[in-house]
């Protein structure tokens, strides 16, 4: 992973809804918490706009992040993010500490490779339908991928790609697959749009009708 994310944070002593509202309104910060790794949970606050800007980068969600509080740095991953129900505001964030020898569970984005050049799409009129945009993986922190690629070049018309078909980097697994075939969810498929399928069926029917009249 080539990109580093460093988040400036501040100790937070006041708790409760009133304190959180004041924090957001007066200081333009949001409450957050760091937990895990067998240590006591640490309440913190972070700049609202700084976090909002970082979230614009897809890689932020699948990277080991660095939170710096009073000069002390901790490696974490984001585990939860709460937003205002109707305003474009963040309201709370949860971060889990990362230990280099402990497996972590992270939702990683799925990227389609060779979508435009895949024969089923380029020459046969198919469309790639994304059924999942991310998948949860488990791995050690140093093996965490920024994303997982799905090569569409050999995906045929009406084919469905499942989680078990994904090519995972070394040391990375998909926990859901350990719970049986029924958890092997579809991630992408290629097929013609319904309208085009209907038109093709009508053309075939008309052709057969013309042949019968002859």
Secondary structure, DSSP 4 states (H G I P E B T S, - for coil): -----EEEEEE----SHHHHHHHHHHHSEEEEEEEETTEEEEEEEEEHHHHHHHTTSGGGGGS-EEEEETTEEEEEEEEEEEE-SSSS-EEEEEEEE--TTSEEEEEEEEEEESTTT-HHHHTT--EEEES-SEEEEEEEGGG--SEEEEE-TTPPTT-EEEGGG--PPTT-B-GGGGG-GGG--EEEEEE--HHHHHHHHHHHHHHHHHHHH-
